[in-house]
Amino acid sequence: MKRAYLLLGIVLAAIGALGIILTFGYYYYSFPDIVSRGSFLGSLDSSGMMMFRGNGYMDPGLMQNMMTDLSKSDYESEGEMIFLTSIDNEGNIIEPKSGPGAINGRMMMMRPLSCASCHGIDAEGGYSFPDGKTKSADIRWKTLEKEFDEGSFKKAVKDGVDHDGGRLSYYMPRWDISDKDLDELLKYLKTF
């Protein structure tokens, strides 16, 4: 009986590891990249830094933001709580509809993906994504209002549409966020 449980444990661990590898590959690679590079998980450069598609690097600051628990016991506003945690006042996780983290609104380290995960707690952005070309945007309202009005900003958050009607980067999730929560988030971004 013990042998059966041991075998079951090994099989379940293997299935779990395969699931993580496939999820990682799904988000960071397309099929042509796998074929042309001959590598599924990328490689390490001479400093031990993980290299991704296009020989881009995951910015260490971005990695730290994604792995840091940004929740706190008291928030100045609902908008701040949404920005830092993607959790509304009722305790519901605001989940992305598509893009990174779209599986149950969580990243590989099982934390909810939030605005601050990519744009930083100061909302200034500037972190490099794995493609080596894309950086997270400065989403302080004083910067955004140069190109967005409130309506076009909301369309960008919900639908991934830029101020000129183009598509935002894949790295920008398309959020399933209520109008009320989006209004609160916008109020918070105006405080920077």
C-alpha positions as CSV (number, residue, x, y, z in Angstrom):
1,M,0.0,0.0,0.0
2,K,2.9,2.4,0.9
3,R,4.4,1.6,-2.5
4,A,1.2,2.6,-4.3
5,Y,1.1,5.9,-2.4
6,L,4.7,6.6,-3.3
7,L,4.1,5.9,-6.9
8,L,1.0,8.1,-6.9
9,G,3.0,10.9,-5.3
10,I,5.7,10.6,-8.0
11,V,3.2,10.7,-10.8
12,L,1.4,13.7,-9.4
13,A,4.6,15.6,-8.9
14,A,5.6,14.9,-12.5
15,I,2.2,16.1,-13.7
16,G,2.6,19.2,-11.7
17,A,6.1,19.9,-13.0
18,L,4.9,19.4,-16.5
19,G,2.0,21.8,-16.0
20,I,4.4,24.5,-14.7
21,I,6.7,24.0,-17.7
22,L,3.8,24.1,-20.2
23,T,2.3,27.3,-18.6
24,F,5.7,29.0,-18.6
25,G,6.1,28.0,-22.3
26,Y,2.6,29.2,-23.2
27,Y,3.2,32.7,-21.8
28,Y,6.7,33.3,-22.9
29,Y,7.1,31.5,-26.2
30,S,5.2,31.0,-29.4
31,F,5.6,27.8,-31.4
32,P,8.0,29.4,-34.1
33,D,10.3,30.5,-31.3
34,I,10.5,27.0,-29.9
35,V,11.3,25.5,-33.2
36,S,13.9,28.2,-34.3
37,R,15.7,28.3,-31.0
38,G,15.5,24.7,-30.2
39,S,14.9,25.6,-26.5
40,F,11.7,25.6,-24.5
41,L,12.7,27.3,-21.3
42,G,15.3,29.8,-22.6
43,S,18.9,29.7,-21.3
44,L,21.1,31.3,-18.8
45,D,23.7,33.9,-19.8
46,S,27.2,34.0,-18.3
47,S,26.0,35.9,-15.2
48,G,23.3,33.4,-14.5
49,M,20.5,35.7,-15.6
50,M,17.5,34.0,-17.4
51,M,17.3,35.0,-21.0
52,F,14.0,34.8,-22.8
53,R,12.7,35.0,-26.4
54,G,14.6,37.6,-28.4
55,N,17.5,37.3,-25.9
56,G,15.6,39.7,-23.7
57,Y,16.1,39.7,-19.9
58,M,13.5,39.7,-17.2
59,D,14.2,43.0,-15.4
60,P,15.3,42.2,-11.8
61,G,13.1,45.1,-10.5
62,L,10.1,43.6,-12.4
63,M,10.8,40.2,-10.9
64,Q,11.0,41.7,-7.4
65,N,7.7,43.5,-7.9
66,M,6.1,40.3,-9.0
67,M,7.4,38.2,-6.1
68,T,6.7,40.8,-3.4
69,D,3.5,40.7,-1.4
70,L,2.2,44.3,-1.9
71,S,-0.7,44.0,0.4
72,K,-0.9,45.9,3.7
73,S,-3.2,46.1,6.6
74,D,-4.6,49.6,5.9
75,Y,-5.1,51.4,2.5
76,E,-5.6,55.1,1.9
77,S,-8.3,54.3,-0.7
78,E,-10.0,51.5,-2.5
79,G,-8.0,52.6,-5.6
80,E,-4.7,52.0,-3.8
81,M,-5.8,48.5,-2.8
82,I,-6.8,47.7,-6.4
83,F,-3.5,49.2,-7.7
84,L,-1.3,47.2,-5.2
85,T,-3.2,43.9,-5.0
86,S,-6.0,43.7,-7.7
87,I,-8.4,43.0,-4.9
88,D,-11.6,45.2,-4.4
89,N,-13.3,46.3,-1.2
90,E,-15.4,43.1,-1.1
91,G,-12.3,40.9,-1.3
92,N,-12.8,39.8,-4.9
93,I,-9.7,39.4,-7.1
94,I,-10.0,41.5,-10.2
95,E,-8.8,39.1,-12.9
96,P,-7.3,39.7,-16.3
97,K,-9.3,38.4,-19.2
98,S,-6.2,37.8,-21.3
99,G,-2.5,38.4,-21.3
100,P,0.0,37.4,-18.6
101,G,-1.7,36.1,-15.5
102,A,-5.0,35.3,-17.2
103,I,-5.2,31.9,-15.5
104,N,-7.2,32.6,-12.3
105,G,-5.6,36.1,-12.2
106,R,-2.4,34.8,-10.8
107,M,1.2,34.6,-11.8
108,M,3.4,31.5,-11.6
109,M,4.3,32.4,-8.0
110,M,0.5,32.3,-7.2
111,R,0.2,35.9,-6.3
112,P,-2.6,38.0,-7.9
113,L,-1.2,40.1,-10.8
114,S,-1.7,43.8,-10.1
115,C,-0.9,47.2,-11.6
116,A,2.1,47.5,-9.3
117,S,3.5,44.1,-10.3
118,C,4.6,45.6,-13.6
119,H,4.4,49.4,-13.2
120,G,6.0,49.5,-9.7
121,I,4.5,50.9,-6.5
122,D,5.3,54.4,-7.7
123,A,3.5,53.8,-11.0
124,E,6.5,55.1,-13.0
125,G,7.0,51.8,-14.9
126,G,10.2,51.5,-17.0
127,Y,10.7,47.8,-16.3
128,S,11.9,45.6,-19.2
129,F,9.8,42.6,-20.2
130,P,11.3,39.3,-21.5
131,D,11.1,40.3,-25.1
132,G,14.0,42.7,-24.5
133,K,12.1,45.5,-26.3
134,T,9.0,46.3,-24.3
135,K,9.1,48.4,-21.0
136,S,6.2,48.9,-18.6
137,A,4.6,52.3,-19.1
138,D,4.5,55.2,-16.7
139,I,0.9,55.2,-15.6
140,R,0.8,58.2,-13.3
141,W,-2.1,60.3,-14.5
142,K,0.1,63.4,-15.1
143,T,1.9,61.3,-17.7
144,L,-1.2,59.4,-19.1
145,E,-3.3,62.5,-19.6
146,K,-0.9,63.7,-22.3
147,E,-2.3,61.0,-24.6
148,F,-5.4,59.6,-22.8
149,D,-8.7,61.0,-21.6
150,E,-10.6,59.0,-18.9
151,G,-12.6,57.1,-21.5
152,S,-9.7,56.0,-23.6
153,F,-7.8,55.1,-20.4
154,K,-10.6,52.8,-19.4
155,K,-10.7,51.2,-22.9
156,A,-6.9,50.6,-22.6
157,V,-7.3,48.8,-19.2
158,K,-10.4,46.7,-20.2
159,D,-9.7,46.1,-23.9
160,G,-6.0,46.7,-24.5
161,V,-6.7,49.6,-27.0
162,D,-4.2,52.4,-27.1
163,H,-5.2,56.1,-27.3
164,D,-4.9,56.1,-31.1
165,G,-6.9,52.9,-31.5
166,G,-3.9,50.5,-31.8
167,R,-3.3,47.4,-29.7
168,L,-1.4,47.6,-26.5
169,S,1.4,45.1,-25.9
170,Y,0.5,41.5,-25.0
171,Y,2.2,42.2,-21.7
172,M,-0.6,44.6,-20.7
173,P,-3.4,42.3,-19.4
174,R,-7.0,43.1,-20.5
175,W,-8.7,43.4,-17.1
176,D,-12.2,42.2,-16.1
177,I,-12.8,45.2,-13.9
178,S,-16.0,46.9,-13.0
179,D,-16.6,50.5,-13.9
180,K,-16.8,51.4,-10.1
181,D,-13.4,49.8,-9.4
182,L,-11.9,51.3,-12.5
183,D,-13.1,54.8,-11.4
184,E,-11.4,54.1,-8.0
185,L,-8.2,53.1,-9.6
186,L,-8.2,56.2,-11.8
187,K,-8.7,58.4,-8.8
188,Y,-5.7,56.8,-7.2
189,L,-3.5,57.2,-10.3
190,K,-4.3,60.9,-10.1
191,T,-2.6,61.1,-6.7
192,F,0.8,60.6,-8.1
